[in-house]
Amino acid sequence: MVEVNGNFQEQFRQAADEHAKVIGALKAEAPVVEAIAKAMIESLRGGGKVCFMGNGGSAADSQHLAAEFVGRFQMERKGLPSIAFTVDTSILTAVGNDYGYEDIFRRQVEALVRGGDVVVGISTSGNSGNVLSALAEARERGAVTVAFTGGSGGRMKSESL
């Protein structure tokens, strides 16, 4: 049998309160969320795609978001062009081996991203070097860059939409 800390209910309440604060803060960012949505819609309507990347849990988030674009989200519709740069282990390991881990996303941007695409970097700290370099490459190619970060946003905050 699994033992539960006696303070479980209080810990749960504190976690729920923290989530409520985050939701409140997100509501205040509605204009930014709208700008991101409009950029994605414009890209997709113009024949572009939305690309996602991140490390660790952010890699999983990237894959989930790309799956929602290609699959369906809340309604039946045609699949939308989207890719997570985190899913191809052959690319990740080849680029990591030949160039270094810092280039695993940048090389994919170089190969796959065109002007008008949207490239989303996800990083809890906002300081992931491989995401930052890929976002820089995407901007050079004329893509719209978006950063989803935690905390203060790190370096990524000032380098995207």
TAUR-V888153 format. One line per field, one symbol per residue. phi: phi as a letter, one per 30 degrees, with the letter a starting at -180 (. if undefined). Layout:
# TAUR-V888153
phi->???
This chain:
# TAUR-V888153
phi->.dcceeceddddddddddddddddddedceddddddddddddddddidbccbalcidddddedddddddddbbiadaddcdabcdcccdddedddeddcjedcdcedddedccbejdcccccaedibdeddedddddddddiddcbccbchdjhddedcae
